[in-house]
């Protein structure tokens, strides 16, 4: 797996909070699917794109030399920061992959006006790529949200450990 650096990625002044991306995905996952497959998959792809963008900005901020974790340069803290950044890059890759799958699922239900031609194209595509599994999309989305919340909690613990170390608590 190659290392991707987000440190030079431009970010808007009003960064989208990481938690809002996770909440957007959660809200979409909670929606009913039956009868709304295309709209639900499109909404999921959109909310995953939002979460992906927020996470990419977040990882870039963490990797900056003056980022939130720059002061945590002791041995074990530096390793924890590196592990956290690696984990968040993996979550980012999983988010991008799931977004692409949601986009495929949405496109599988797109009708170009010629129902017979669309059906033939869909059948050929489904034979080649498989029929979209909405239950699996929902399940993987829920796991992604859990990973995002877990990563956020790990960051808070790491920051609090750094603060406690700086002020001498926990000795």
Secondary structure, DSSP 4 states (H G I P E B T S, - for coil): ------TT----SSPPPHHHHHHHHHHHHTS--TT-HHHHHHHHHHHHHHHHHHHHHHHHHHHSTTSTTTT--SHHHHHHHHHHHHHHHHHHHHHHHHHHHHHHHHHHT---S-HHHHHHHHHHHHHHH----HHHHHHHHHHHHHHHHHHHHHHHHHHHHHHHHHHTTT-
